[in-house]
């Protein structure tokens, strides 16, 4: 992600990450330690920029998440994603004194995760959240193309080379949407042109 954005010639970049494995939205939302960690990283980055005469702007939020919420059948996940974006936007803009939109960029997990009729419920929720407000939430696209699952035998998490590929695609979405101000539409079927075999 960072390498691709840098290669595309965007602004000077600073990345931070606040990740937890196998964790639901309720354990990551505002009021939790991981959320506080993410906000602390933004605060530290902003303070460094101010001290060094650099303008700080939060370009985007990236969310690769949903497996645990699918496993626990979180029927409110689409609403949770919208709340997550709104909370981060509000808290980050409070730190920076800016009024940036700070979009949430999502990818759909594979359907190998806990699913409803063969489709991971969190992937459906991602789509619903994007369709409800694509000015604030950007659906980068599905992840079925990103082959090479982990060697632990699981089909949910991706191998390192697949993560790099996915990062490159997310970077292109951010670059097109935030730097070039283009629209971004994920790979989706075209109505009336779907042919099923077997």
C-alpha positions as CSV (number, residue, x, y, z in Angstrom):
1,X,0.0,0.0,0.0
2,X,2.7,2.5,1.1
3,X,5.0,1.5,-1.7
4,X,2.4,1.9,-4.4
5,X,1.1,5.2,-3.2
6,X,4.7,6.5,-3.0
7,X,5.4,5.2,-6.5
8,X,2.3,7.1,-7.8
9,X,3.9,10.3,-6.7
10,X,1.5,11.4,-4.0
11,X,2.3,13.6,-1.1
12,X,4.8,12.8,1.6
13,X,3.2,9.9,3.4
14,X,3.0,8.8,7.0
15,X,1.3,5.5,7.8
16,X,0.0,4.1,11.1
17,X,-1.8,0.8,11.9
18,X,-3.9,-0.3,14.8
19,X,-4.8,-4.0,14.2
20,X,-6.1,-6.9,16.2
21,X,-6.6,-10.4,14.9
22,X,-10.0,-12.2,15.1
23,X,-11.7,-9.2,16.7
24,X,-15.2,-8.0,16.2
25,X,-16.3,-4.4,15.6
26,X,-17.5,-4.2,19.2
27,X,-14.0,-4.8,20.4
28,X,-12.5,-2.2,18.0
29,X,-15.0,0.7,18.0
30,X,-14.8,4.0,19.8
31,X,-14.2,3.5,23.5
32,X,-11.9,0.5,23.1
33,X,-8.2,0.3,23.6
34,X,-7.5,-0.4,19.8
35,X,-9.5,2.7,18.9
36,X,-7.7,4.8,21.4
37,X,-4.4,3.4,20.1
38,X,-5.3,4.5,16.6
39,X,-6.3,8.0,17.8
40,X,-3.0,8.2,19.8
41,X,-1.1,7.5,16.6
42,X,-2.9,10.3,14.8
43,X,-2.2,12.6,17.6
44,X,1.5,11.7,17.6
45,X,1.7,12.1,13.8
46,X,0.0,15.5,14.0
47,X,2.2,16.7,16.8
48,X,5.3,15.7,14.8
49,X,4.2,17.5,11.7
50,X,3.4,20.7,13.7
51,X,6.9,20.5,15.3
52,X,8.5,20.1,11.9
53,X,6.5,22.6,9.9
54,X,4.6,20.0,7.9
55,X,0.9,20.2,7.1
56,X,-0.9,17.1,8.4
57,X,-3.9,15.7,6.5
58,X,-5.5,12.3,7.1
59,X,-5.9,11.0,3.5
60,X,-7.9,7.9,4.2
61,X,-8.9,5.1,6.5
62,X,-8.4,1.5,5.3
63,X,-10.4,-1.3,6.9
64,X,-9.6,-5.0,6.1
65,X,-12.0,-6.6,8.6
66,X,-15.2,-8.5,9.0
67,X,-14.4,-12.2,9.5
68,X,-15.2,-12.2,13.2
69,X,-18.4,-10.2,12.7
70,X,-19.5,-12.7,10.1
71,X,-18.7,-15.6,12.4
72,X,-20.8,-14.0,15.2
73,X,-23.6,-13.1,12.8
74,X,-23.5,-9.3,13.4
75,X,-26.6,-8.1,11.6
76,X,-25.7,-4.5,12.3
77,X,-22.3,-4.6,10.6
78,X,-23.2,-2.2,7.7
79,X,-24.4,0.4,10.3
80,X,-21.3,-0.3,12.4
81,X,-19.0,0.6,9.4
82,X,-20.8,3.9,8.9
83,X,-20.4,4.7,12.6
84,X,-16.8,3.7,12.6
85,X,-16.1,6.2,9.7
86,X,-18.1,8.9,11.4
87,X,-16.3,8.5,14.7
88,X,-12.8,8.4,13.2
89,X,-13.6,11.5,11.0
90,X,-14.9,13.4,14.0
91,X,-12.0,12.5,16.3
92,X,-9.3,13.0,13.7
93,X,-10.7,16.4,12.6
94,X,-10.8,17.5,16.3
95,X,-7.1,16.7,16.5
96,X,-6.1,18.4,13.3
97,X,-8.6,21.3,13.4
98,X,-9.5,20.4,9.8
99,X,-12.8,19.4,8.2
100,X,-11.6,16.5,6.0
101,X,-14.1,13.9,4.8
102,X,-11.7,11.0,5.7
103,X,-13.3,8.2,3.7
104,X,-13.3,4.6,4.9
105,X,-11.9,2.2,2.2
106,X,-13.2,-1.3,2.4
107,X,-12.5,-4.7,0.8
108,X,-14.8,-7.6,0.8
109,X,-13.4,-10.8,2.4
110,X,-13.5,-14.1,0.6
111,X,-16.7,-16.2,0.8
112,X,-14.7,-18.9,2.5
113,X,-15.4,-17.2,5.8
114,X,-18.6,-17.8,7.8
115,X,-21.3,-17.2,5.2
116,X,-25.0,-16.9,4.4
117,X,-25.9,-18.9,1.3
118,X,-22.3,-19.0,0.3
119,X,-21.6,-15.3,0.7
120,X,-19.8,-13.9,3.7
121,X,-22.3,-11.7,5.6
122,X,-19.6,-9.1,6.3
123,X,-19.0,-8.8,2.5
124,X,-22.7,-8.2,2.0
125,X,-22.6,-5.6,4.8
126,X,-19.6,-3.8,3.1
127,X,-21.6,-3.6,-0.1
128,X,-24.7,-2.3,1.7
129,X,-22.6,0.4,3.6
130,X,-21.0,1.6,0.4
131,X,-24.3,1.8,-1.5
132,X,-25.8,3.7,1.4
133,X,-23.2,6.5,1.4
134,X,-20.4,6.2,-1.2
135,X,-19.3,9.8,-0.3
136,X,-18.0,8.5,3.0
137,X,-17.4,4.8,2.3
138,X,-15.5,3.5,-0.7
139,X,-15.7,-0.2,-1.7
140,X,-12.4,-1.1,-3.2
141,X,-13.7,-4.4,-4.4
142,X,-13.8,-8.1,-3.8
143,X,-10.8,-10.2,-2.8
144,X,-11.6,-13.5,-4.5
145,X,-8.9,-12.8,-7.1
146,X,-6.2,-12.6,-4.4
147,X,-5.1,-16.2,-4.3
148,X,-2.6,-17.9,-2.1
149,X,-4.2,-18.3,1.3
150,X,-2.2,-18.8,4.4
151,X,-0.3,-22.1,4.8
152,X,-2.2,-22.8,8.1
153,X,-4.9,-24.4,6.0
154,X,-7.4,-21.6,6.6
155,X,-9.2,-19.9,3.7
156,X,-10.0,-16.6,5.4
157,X,-6.6,-14.9,5.8
158,X,-4.3,-14.2,2.9
159,X,-0.7,-15.1,2.3
160,X,1.9,-12.3,2.4
161,X,2.2,-12.0,-1.4
162,X,-1.6,-11.7,-1.7
163,X,-1.6,-9.0,0.9
164,X,0.9,-7.0,-1.1
165,X,-1.3,-7.4,-4.2
166,X,-4.3,-6.3,-2.3
167,X,-2.4,-3.3,-0.8
168,X,-1.5,-2.2,-4.4
169,X,-5.2,-2.2,-5.4
170,X,-6.2,-0.3,-2.3
171,X,-3.5,2.2,-3.0
172,X,-4.8,2.8,-6.5
173,X,-8.3,3.3,-5.2
174,X,-7.0,5.9,-2.6
175,X,-4.9,7.6,-5.3
176,X,-7.8,7.8,-7.8
177,X,-10.4,8.9,-5.2
178,X,-8.4,11.2,-2.9
179,X,-5.5,12.6,-5.0
180,X,-7.1,12.7,-8.5
181,X,-10.6,13.3,-7.2
182,X,-12.0,10.6,-9.6
183,X,-14.9,8.3,-8.7
184,X,-14.0,4.7,-7.8
185,X,-16.4,1.9,-8.6
186,X,-15.5,-1.7,-7.5
187,X,-15.7,-4.7,-9.7
188,X,-19.4,-5.6,-9.8
189,X,-21.5,-7.7,-12.1
190,X,-23.3,-5.9,-15.0
191,X,-27.1,-6.3,-14.8
192,X,-28.4,-8.5,-17.6
193,X,-25.0,-9.9,-18.5
194,X,-24.6,-12.6,-15.8
195,X,-24.4,-16.1,-17.2
196,X,-24.5,-19.0,-14.8
197,X,-22.9,-22.3,-15.8
198,X,-23.9,-25.4,-13.8
